[in-house]
Amino acid sequence: MVLMHIQLFFCFYRKIEIVQFASRTRQLFVRLLALVKWANNAGKVEKCAVSWQQSWVRNNLLVAWDFGTI
């Protein structure tokens, strides 16, 4: 009887360990997926940043020309 309780305890403990492992692994995969999606959009962000920078430079040149500093 005691042996059976010990076996059930270890079986239960093992199931808990498997569930915890699955949970940790899932969290890592979710983080990896988010990183991959972010990396796929990095080019779009870069294009947006370059476009914004060009617009900012043009605007500053226009303002400088307007005030006659160029």
Backbone as JSON, one array per atom type, in Angstrom:
{
  "sequence": "MVLMHIQLFFCFYRKIEIVQFASRTRQLFVRLLALVKWANNAGKVEKCAVSWQQSWVRNNLLVAWDFGTI",
  "N": [[0.81, -1.19, 0.0], [1.87, 1.3, 0.83], [3.94, 1.49, -0.99], [2.48, 1.77, -3.33], [1.33, 4.3, -2.95], [3.63, 5.85, -2.97], [4.48, 5.45, -5.6], [2.31, 6.6, -6.97], [2.6, 9.22, -6.08], [5.09, 9.94, -7.25], [4.4, 9.63, -9.91], [2.43, 11.61, -10.16], [4.0, 13.85, -9.53], [5.78, 13.76, -11.65], [4.01, 14.29, -13.77], [3.33, 16.92, -13.16], [5.82, 18.14, -13.54], [6.13, 17.73, -16.31], [4.03, 19.29, -17.33], [4.85, 21.84, -16.44], [7.26, 22.06, -17.87], [6.22, 22.05, -20.48], [4.78, 24.43, -20.4], [6.8, 26.37, -19.98], [8.27, 25.96, -22.33], [6.38, 26.67, -24.25], [6.09, 29.39, -23.67], [8.64, 30.28, -24.41], [8.56, 29.74, -27.17], [6.53, 31.5, -27.93], [7.75, 33.95, -27.39], [9.87, 33.76, -29.2], [8.44, 33.69, -31.61], [7.29, 36.26, -31.56], [9.63, 37.77, -31.76], [10.54, 36.98, -34.3], [8.44, 37.94, -35.91], [8.72, 40.66, -35.39], [11.26, 41.08, -36.47], [10.72, 40.61, -39.16], [9.28, 42.88, -39.77], [11.11, 44.86, -39.46], [12.43, 45.96, -41.65], [10.41, 47.53, -42.81], [10.05, 49.4, -40.8], [12.53, 50.63, -40.86], [12.46, 51.8, -43.45], [10.4, 53.61, -43.04], [11.57, 55.25, -41.08], [13.71, 56.35, -42.52], [12.32, 57.74, -44.51], [10.94, 59.59, -42.91], [13.12, 61.0, -41.88], [14.18, 62.14, -44.2], [12.04, 63.81, -44.92], [12.05, 65.53, -42.73], [14.54, 66.79, -43.04], [14.13, 68.09, -45.52], [12.05, 69.79, -44.76], [13.33, 71.4, -42.85], [15.24, 72.61, -44.49], [13.56, 74.06, -46.17], [12.38, 75.83, -44.32], [14.66, 77.2, -43.5], [15.4, 78.39, -45.94], [13.19, 79.99, -46.31], [13.51, 81.91, -44.33], [15.76, 83.09, -45.24], [18.29, 82.21, -44.54], [19.84, 80.55, -45.97]],
  "CA": [[0.0, 0.0, 0.0], [2.77, 2.46, 0.9], [4.64, 1.52, -2.27], [1.54, 2.28, -4.32], [1.23, 5.74, -2.7], [4.89, 6.45, -3.43], [4.45, 5.43, -7.06], [1.34, 7.61, -7.4], [3.2, 10.52, -5.82], [6.09, 10.2, -8.28], [3.68, 9.79, -11.17], [1.82, 12.93, -10.1], [5.11, 14.8, -9.58], [6.28, 13.73, -13.04], [3.03, 14.99, -14.6], [3.5, 18.34, -12.88], [7.06, 18.55, -14.22], [5.86, 17.76, -17.75], [3.18, 20.47, -17.58], [5.69, 23.01, -16.26], [8.16, 22.1, -19.01], [5.43, 22.46, -21.65], [4.44, 25.85, -20.24], [8.02, 27.15, -20.23], [8.6, 25.82, -23.75], [5.4, 27.47, -24.98], [6.46, 30.79, -23.48], [9.82, 30.55, -25.24], [8.13, 29.78, -28.56], [5.77, 32.74, -28.13], [8.75, 35.02, -27.47], [10.57, 33.6, -30.47], [7.51, 34.1, -32.67], [7.22, 37.72, -31.52], [10.91, 38.27, -32.27], [10.57, 36.75, -35.75], [7.5, 38.89, -36.52], [9.33, 41.98, -35.3], [12.36, 41.12, -37.43], [10.15, 40.72, -40.5], [8.81, 44.25, -39.95], [12.21, 45.79, -39.23], [12.68, 46.66, -42.91], [9.37, 48.54, -42.95], [10.35, 50.45, -39.82], [13.7, 51.33, -41.39], [12.0, 52.64, -44.56], [9.62, 54.7, -42.44], [12.51, 56.15, -40.42], [14.45, 57.07, -43.57], [11.37, 58.66, -45.12], [10.71, 60.65, -41.94], [14.33, 61.8, -41.8], [14.25, 62.94, -45.42], [11.02, 64.85, -44.8], [12.51, 66.47, -41.72], [15.62, 67.58, -43.65], [13.5, 68.98, -46.51], [11.3, 70.82, -44.04], [14.29, 72.34, -42.26], [15.81, 73.4, -45.58], [12.52, 74.99, -46.61], [12.27, 76.87, -43.3], [15.89, 78.01, -43.57], [15.31, 79.17, -47.18], [12.14, 80.96, -46.09], [14.06, 82.99, -43.5], [16.9, 83.65, -45.92], [19.56, 81.84, -43.92], [20.63, 79.74, -46.91]],
  "C": [[0.86, 1.26, 0.0], [3.51, 2.61, -0.42], [3.75, 2.11, -3.36], [1.39, 3.8, -4.17], [2.48, 6.46, -3.18], [4.91, 6.52, -4.95], [3.48, 6.48, -7.6], [1.89, 9.02, -7.2], [4.21, 10.87, -6.9], [5.45, 10.38, -9.65], [3.05, 11.17, -11.24], [2.89, 14.02, -10.23], [5.66, 14.9, -11.0], [5.31, 14.47, -13.97], [3.13, 16.5, -14.4], [4.74, 18.87, -13.59], [6.86, 18.66, -15.72], [5.04, 18.99, -18.11], [4.0, 21.75, -17.44], [6.67, 23.17, -17.42], [7.42, 22.59, -20.25], [5.09, 23.94, -21.59], [5.65, 26.73, -20.53], [8.38, 27.13, -21.71], [7.66, 26.67, -24.59], [5.74, 28.95, -24.87], [7.66, 31.17, -24.33], [9.45, 30.63, -26.71], [7.34, 31.04, -28.86], [6.73, 33.91, -28.25], [9.51, 34.96, -28.78], [9.71, 34.04, -31.63], [7.4, 35.62, -32.71], [8.49, 38.35, -32.08], [10.99, 38.12, -33.78], [9.64, 37.73, -36.46], [8.07, 40.3, -36.49], [10.44, 42.12, -36.32], [11.84, 41.25, -38.85], [9.68, 42.14, -40.8], [9.92, 45.28, -39.8], [12.52, 46.59, -40.48], [11.67, 47.78, -43.13], [9.63, 49.71, -42.01], [11.53, 51.28, -40.31], [13.3, 52.27, -42.52], [11.23, 53.84, -44.03], [10.56, 55.72, -41.79], [13.29, 56.97, -41.44], [13.56, 58.11, -44.22], [11.12, 59.86, -44.2], [11.92, 61.58, -41.87], [14.47, 62.69, -43.04], [13.25, 64.08, -45.38], [11.45, 65.93, -43.82], [13.6, 67.38, -42.29], [15.04, 68.56, -44.65], [12.76, 70.12, -45.82], [12.24, 71.86, -43.44], [14.96, 73.19, -43.33], [14.82, 74.45, -46.06], [12.37, 76.15, -45.61], [13.49, 77.78, -43.35], [15.87, 78.9, -44.81], [14.29, 80.28, -47.02], [12.66, 82.17, -45.3], [15.33, 83.58, -44.1], [18.24, 83.31, -45.28], [20.41, 80.95, -44.83], [21.04, 80.62, -48.05]]
}
